[in-house]
Amino acid sequence: MTAPSSVPDTALPEPVLVERAQDGDDSAFEILLRRHQDTVYRITLRILRDPGDARDAAQEALITAWRKLPTLREPAGFGAWLRRIAGRRALNVLRARADTDPIDEESAPDLPGRGPDAEVLAGDLREALSRALSGLPPSQRTCWVLREMEGWGYEEIADVVDATPTAVRGRIHRARAHLVKALAPWR
């Protein structure tokens, strides 16, 4: 019989927590959720642009992760696996509703600046970016958001949108071209 570990569960490495959760330890999965829930919500919010829909999609993604956790073969890849689930869930919601509304100002990238004039200019630019993003097809917008706002790689995006990395690059290129044209007055 081994002595109990003096390391609190919250300090355990993620792969250990994943393995424990796969073995049925609910508290280990709860710790994993606390570590990743903000990221999952941020991803769904940036794709869906609606806090209510994003909360629902994030919750559904976390439930899916719980159900599919036994199928995860690489515990060290839990974070990437969970982000893919969240991205897919949000994309499915986006496809289902054929969304064309502009993104929330809170989810737009922050722009550097100082003083009230810069704040007004930044707000106007965020609004212009929001309108420009709304003009993109959902597949291009999703790829651009995941790449430029979330920093995902082409392979990871391709896995979420069920496309090849080459197709993802093409969608992002077309999205960038559209955004450059739409934001030309801001140069």
C-alpha positions as CSV (number, residue, x, y, z in Angstrom):
1,M,0.0,0.0,0.0
2,T,1.4,3.4,-1.0
3,A,1.1,6.5,1.0
4,P,-1.3,9.1,-0.2
5,S,0.2,11.9,-2.3
6,S,0.8,15.2,-0.6
7,V,0.1,17.0,-3.9
8,P,-3.4,18.6,-4.0
9,D,-5.5,17.4,-6.9
10,T,-5.6,20.9,-8.4
11,A,-1.8,20.9,-8.7
12,L,-1.7,17.6,-10.6
13,P,-0.5,17.6,-14.2
14,E,-3.2,17.6,-16.8
15,P,-2.5,14.1,-18.2
16,V,-2.8,12.7,-14.7
17,L,-6.1,14.4,-14.2
18,V,-7.3,13.1,-17.6
19,E,-6.4,9.6,-16.7
20,R,-8.1,9.8,-13.4
21,A,-11.2,11.3,-15.1
22,Q,-11.2,8.4,-17.6
23,D,-11.1,6.0,-14.7
24,G,-14.3,7.6,-13.3
25,D,-13.0,10.3,-11.0
26,D,-15.6,13.0,-11.2
27,S,-13.5,15.5,-9.2
28,A,-10.6,15.2,-11.6
29,F,-12.9,16.0,-14.5
30,E,-14.3,19.0,-12.5
31,I,-10.7,20.3,-12.1
32,L,-10.2,20.0,-15.9
33,L,-13.4,21.9,-16.5
34,R,-12.4,24.7,-14.2
35,R,-9.0,24.9,-16.1
36,H,-10.6,25.1,-19.5
37,Q,-14.1,26.5,-19.2
38,D,-13.1,30.1,-19.9
39,T,-11.2,29.1,-23.1
40,V,-14.2,27.0,-24.3
41,Y,-16.6,29.9,-23.7
42,R,-14.2,32.4,-25.4
43,I,-14.0,30.1,-28.5
44,T,-17.8,29.7,-28.7
45,L,-18.4,33.4,-28.2
46,R,-16.0,34.5,-30.9
47,I,-17.5,32.1,-33.4
48,L,-21.2,32.7,-32.4
49,R,-21.0,36.3,-31.3
50,D,-24.0,35.8,-29.0
51,P,-23.3,35.3,-25.2
52,G,-26.4,33.1,-24.7
53,D,-25.7,30.9,-27.7
54,A,-22.0,30.8,-26.7
55,R,-22.9,29.6,-23.1
56,D,-25.2,26.9,-24.5
57,A,-22.6,25.7,-27.0
58,A,-19.8,25.8,-24.4
59,Q,-22.0,23.7,-22.0
60,E,-22.8,21.2,-24.8
61,A,-19.1,21.0,-25.7
62,L,-18.2,20.2,-22.1
63,I,-20.9,17.6,-21.9
64,T,-19.7,16.0,-25.1
65,A,-16.1,16.0,-23.7
66,W,-17.4,14.2,-20.6
67,R,-19.2,11.6,-22.7
68,K,-16.3,11.1,-25.1
69,L,-13.5,11.2,-22.6
70,P,-13.0,7.5,-22.6
71,T,-12.1,7.6,-26.3
72,L,-9.3,10.2,-25.8
73,R,-6.1,8.2,-26.4
74,E,-3.5,11.0,-25.6
75,P,-4.2,12.5,-22.2
76,A,-1.5,15.2,-22.9
77,G,-3.7,16.4,-25.8
78,F,-6.8,17.1,-23.7
79,G,-6.7,20.9,-24.2
80,A,-6.5,20.8,-27.9
81,W,-9.1,18.0,-28.1
82,L,-11.5,20.1,-26.0
83,R,-10.9,23.2,-28.1
84,R,-11.7,21.2,-31.2
85,I,-15.0,20.0,-29.6
86,A,-15.9,23.5,-28.7
87,G,-15.1,24.9,-32.1
88,R,-17.1,22.1,-33.8
89,R,-20.1,22.7,-31.6
90,A,-20.0,26.4,-32.2
91,L,-19.7,25.9,-35.9
92,N,-22.7,23.5,-35.9
93,V,-24.7,26.1,-34.1
94,L,-23.5,28.8,-36.6
95,R,-24.5,26.6,-39.6
96,A,-27.9,25.8,-38.1
97,R,-28.8,29.5,-37.7
98,A,-27.1,30.9,-40.8
99,D,-25.9,33.9,-38.7
100,T,-25.2,37.2,-40.3
101,D,-25.2,39.5,-37.2
102,P,-22.1,41.6,-36.4
103,I,-19.8,40.3,-33.6
104,D,-20.1,41.8,-30.1
105,E,-17.7,44.6,-29.4
106,E,-16.3,42.7,-26.4
107,S,-15.2,39.8,-28.6
108,A,-13.4,42.1,-31.2
109,P,-9.7,42.5,-30.8
110,D,-8.4,45.3,-28.6
111,L,-6.6,48.1,-30.4
112,P,-3.9,50.1,-28.8
113,G,-4.4,53.8,-28.3
114,R,-4.4,56.6,-25.8
115,G,-7.0,59.2,-24.9
116,P,-10.6,59.7,-25.9
117,D,-9.9,60.3,-29.6
118,A,-8.1,57.0,-29.8
119,E,-10.9,55.3,-28.0
120,V,-13.5,56.7,-30.4
121,L,-11.3,55.7,-33.4
122,A,-10.8,52.2,-32.0
123,G,-14.5,51.8,-31.4
124,D,-15.2,52.9,-34.9
125,L,-12.6,50.5,-36.3
126,R,-14.0,47.6,-34.2
127,E,-17.5,48.4,-35.6
128,A,-16.1,48.5,-39.2
129,L,-14.3,45.1,-38.6
130,S,-17.5,43.7,-37.2
131,R,-19.4,44.8,-40.3
132,A,-16.7,43.4,-42.5
133,L,-16.7,40.1,-40.7
134,S,-20.5,39.9,-41.0
135,G,-20.0,40.1,-44.8
136,L,-18.0,36.9,-44.8
137,P,-19.5,33.5,-45.4
138,P,-19.7,31.5,-42.1
139,S,-16.9,29.1,-43.2
140,Q,-14.5,31.9,-43.9
141,R,-15.4,33.9,-40.8
142,T,-14.9,30.8,-38.6
143,C,-11.5,30.0,-40.1
144,W,-10.4,33.6,-39.8
145,V,-11.6,33.9,-36.2
146,L,-9.9,30.7,-35.1
147,R,-6.7,31.7,-36.8
148,E,-6.4,35.4,-36.1
149,M,-8.3,35.8,-32.8
150,E,-7.6,32.4,-31.2
151,G,-4.2,31.6,-32.7
152,W,-5.1,28.1,-33.9
153,G,-3.0,26.2,-36.4
154,Y,-4.3,25.3,-39.9
155,E,-4.4,21.6,-39.0
156,E,-6.5,22.2,-35.9
157,I,-8.9,24.5,-37.8
158,A,-9.2,22.0,-40.6
159,D,-10.1,19.3,-38.1
160,V,-12.9,21.5,-36.7
161,V,-14.4,22.7,-40.0
162,D,-14.0,19.3,-41.7
163,A,-11.7,20.6,-44.5
164,T,-8.1,20.2,-45.5
165,P,-5.4,22.5,-44.2
166,T,-5.1,23.8,-47.8
167,A,-8.8,24.6,-47.9
168,V,-8.5,26.4,-44.6
169,R,-5.6,28.5,-45.9
170,G,-7.7,29.4,-48.9
171,R,-10.7,30.4,-46.8
172,I,-8.4,32.6,-44.6
173,H,-6.8,34.1,-47.6
174,R,-10.2,35.0,-49.1
175,A,-11.3,36.4,-45.7
176,R,-8.2,38.5,-45.4
177,A,-8.7,39.8,-48.9
178,H,-12.3,40.8,-48.1
179,L,-11.3,42.4,-44.9
180,V,-8.4,44.4,-46.5
181,K,-10.9,45.7,-49.1
182,A,-13.6,46.5,-46.5
183,L,-11.2,48.2,-44.2
184,A,-9.3,50.1,-46.9
185,P,-10.7,53.5,-45.7
186,W,-9.0,52.9,-42.3
187,R,-5.5,52.8,-43.8
